[in-house]
Amino acid sequence: MAQDPYIELGLSKTATAEDIRKKFRKLAKEHHPDRNPGDARAEERFKRVSAAFDILGDEEKRRRFDRGEIDADGREIHGGFRPGAGGSPFGGGGGPFRGGDFEGVNFDEILSEVFTRQGGGARGFSARGQDVRARFEIDLEDAIKGATRRITFGDGRSLDVAIPKGAAEGQILRLRGQGQPGRGGGPAGDVLIELAIRPHPIYRREGADLYMDLPVTVPDAVLGAKVDAPTPDGAVALTVPKHSNSGAVLRLKGRGAVESSTGKRGDLLARIMIVLPDPPGPELERFSETWRREHPYQARRKG
């Protein structure tokens, strides 16, 4: 994540538009790659200064940052998916900044002004494009088995994203060369996609294992049966042993999630939940009355 743009430019929040412009000109000149060939630290500093000016050099972005609506990378501050946020340090591809005292201010023009004084203009300027960051929600099944999904960005572009098998929450996928275009012949940036796995309506994940509740009828619990049990790979026939009780756990080996470090599948653990018919009906009620009278017992928690 980028540094606070005020800190990056060494300014206070009361700085005027002219203060911001002057400070950016000074820092851009000092750290420009043409003045520091081969100096990776200066190049990185130049990029950070440029990104800071992208926020503070646009009055609308500056107001939104001050209100806490976007972060220092220009991304929306909320939990939803915000593709294409992150912005470009070149004001959206080198065009003029919009808003307030910065109307018509152009990043390229500033650089041209800075380096014209040195002779030769800014013709030697070259920089890699800004990376674009996005958060992308996927289904648990896609994380387990892998899939190809399409992501659409705010500028209308769509890209197919290959979700690898065993994808993990928070994993970053890098799409090289798909970010903001470079400047002066420099390479394009990358797209960095952070994966978020949606909560599942059936399964609860713990490590590589999945847990679920398995509804079982009273006759199947008493007499035993084969019932259809959902798994991420499709339904399977699961044997419910005779005299099964609520809380008993049946294990399906290799039907769980994927351990990201080893690539091995975990297990699916199904907890039996005995379910009465709805409604039970008078026949079951009469049977229960007779059973309770002739075979009294108390249900107790084990353990």
N, C-alpha and C positions, 0 to 999 in steps of 0.2 A: 504494500500500500504506500502511496506517495506521502511525503512529508506535508504537514500543514503549509499551505501556500504562503501564508504571511511569514512563517518562520523561514521558509525556503528563500524568500526574497529579502528577509531581514527587515520587515515592515510591521507597523502596528495596524490594528483594525481601523484606525482613523485616517489611514493614508488616502490621499486624493488620487484621482485617476492619473494626474500628471506625475505624482510621486511613483506610482506603480510603473508607468511607462519609462521614466528615467532610470529607475532601479533595474528594470529588466534590460534596458539597453546596455547599462554598465556591466551587468553580470554576463549577458550574452556575448559581449565583446571579450570579456576576460576569459571565458571558458569555451569559446567556440573551437571546434575541432581543427579549423584551419590555423589557429594560433597555437594549438597544442597537439601537433601530429603525433600519433602513437600513444597519447596519454589517455588511457581508458578511464581514469578517474575524472579527468576534465570533461570528457565526453559524457559521462554519466551525470556529472553536475550540470552540464549544459541541458541535458534532457529534462532533469528535474526542475530547473529554472523555467524551461519552456512550458512544462506541464503546469507549473504554478501560475504562469502568466495566462495560460489558457483559462484558468478559473477566475483569477482576479482581473484579467483584462476584458472580461465580458461582464457587464453590469448585472445582467440577469443571473448568470452563474454565481457571481459574487454574492448577490443577495440570497440566493438559495443555499450557498455554502454557509453564510453567516446565520441563516435560520436553522441550519442542521438538516436540510432536506437532501443534500448530496454530500459525498465525502470528498477527500482531496484528489481522488481519481475521477471525480465527476459522476460517480455512480449513485443511483437512488439509494437512500437509506431506508430500506424496508425489506421484508422477508421474501418478497415475490421475485419472479424471474425477470431480470432486466437485461435482455440481450442488447449488445451494442453499446451499453454504457461504458464509461471509462474514458471516452473522449479522445481527442488527439491534441498533442501539444502544439499543433500547427493550426488551431482554430478551425477544425473541420476541413482539412486538406489545403490550407493556405489561403482561404478566402478571408474577407474582412470580418472582424469581430463586430457584434451587434450590441447596441444598447448604451444609453446614457452618454457619458463623455468619451466612450471608445468607439462610437459610430464611425465606421469606415477605416478603423485602424487595422492594418494588415501586417501579419507576422513577417512576410517576405520583405515588405517595404522597410520595416524596422531593421532587419538584418542588412538590407542593401544600404541603408543610411549609415549603419555602423561601419561596414567594411569598405564603403566607397572612400572614406577618409584614409584608409590604409593603402588604397590603390588597387585597381583590379576588381572593384565591386565585390559581390558575394558569389561570383561564378564558381569558386572552389567549394562552396558549401555542399556537403553531402551528409545525410544522416539516415539512420534506419527509422522506419515508420513506427508509430506507437502501437503497442499491443492493445488488443480489445479483449475485455474480460466479460464473461457472462456466467450466470448460474442457470443450470438446466436440470429440471426435475425428470426423473425416469421411474418406471415401474420396477418393483422388486424382481419380477420375472426377467426383465431386460438386464438387470444387474447380474443375475445368476447365469443366464444363458447367452448373453450378448445380443446385440441387435444393431440395426442401422436406423437412426431417427433423424428427421429433418428439423433444423433450427432456423428460425427466421429472425433477422436483425432489424433494428429500427430504421435502417436505410433501405429496407426492402430486399436485401440480399438473403438468399437461402443457401444453406450448406447441409450436406449429408454428414452426419456424425456417426462414426463407428463406435458403439459402446462395447468395450471388451468384456469377455466372460470374466466373471468374478469382480466386476467393478465395485468399488467401495465408496461409501459416503464421504464426500469431500475430495475425492480424487480429481486431479486436474488433467484434462486432455488438451494437448497442444496441437493446433492446426497451423502448421508453418506457412508463412507467406500469405495468410488470409486476413491479416490485420490492416491497419492504416497504411496507405502507400508511403514509400520513402520519399525523401527530398533530394533533389540534385543527383538522381541516379542511384540513391541508396536503396537497400532492400526493403521490402514491405515488412511490417511487423507481423506478429502472430496473433491468432485467436486462442485465448485460454478459457476453457470451459470447465467450471466447477460442477461436479455431479452431486445431485441431491436425490436421495431415494425416497419416494413417496411412502407414507404410512400405508400398510396393507390392511384391508378389511378382515382378513382371516388370520394371517400369520403375524407372530411377534418374533423379532430376530434378537438372538443373543449370541454374538460371535458368529460362528459358521452354522449354528443350529437354529432351526425354526420351531416355534411352539404354536399349537392351535388347540381349540376345543372341538371335540368330535361328538355331535349329538347322537345318542343311541336310544332306541325305544326300550321300554320295560321288558317285553318278551325277548328281544335280542340280547339284552344284558343278562337275563336269567338263563336262557337256553343256549346262548352263544350263536354267532352268525357271521356271515361275511357281509360287510357294508362297504359302500363306495366312499372313499376318503379323498378329498382334494389334495393335490400336491402341485408345486410349481411346474411339474412336467405333465400334468394331466391327472385325472382321477385314477385311483388304483383300488383293487379289492383288498380290504384289510380285515383280518380275522379278529373278531371280538370274542375272547374266551368265554366259556360258560361261567356263570356267576360273577360276571364283571360288575364293578361298582363305580359310582361317580368318583373321579379323582385318580383312577388307575390310568397309567400312562403307557401307551403303545409306541414303540420306536420303529420308524422307517429309515433304515440306514441309507445314506447317500442321497437322500431326497431333500436336504436342507439347502442352505446358502453355500457360498464358496469362500474358503479361507484365502484372503488375498495374498498372503505370504507364500503359501504352498500350492494354491490352485486346487486343493482337495475339497470335495463336497462334504458338508456337515450332515447331520441327521434331522429328520422331521419327527417331533415328539407330539403325539396326539393324546390329549387328556380327555377321557371319557366323561361325558355329561349325560346322565339319564334324563330323558325328557318324556313327560306324560303326554298322552293325546290331548288335543284341545278341541272340544271339552272332553274330560275323561269319560263321561257317559254313565248311565245308571248301572249297567252291568258291572263295570269295573268298581264302582262304588259299593255294590252289594258284595262283590268278591273281597274287597278290602275290609269291609266290616266283619265278615266271617273270619278272615285271616287275622285281623287284629285281636279278635276275641279268642281264637283258638291257638294262635302263635304269637303271643305278645313279645316284643323285644324293643330295646332302646337303641337309637342310632347314636353312636359316639364317634368323635374324631379320633383317628388313630395317631399314635406317636406322642 
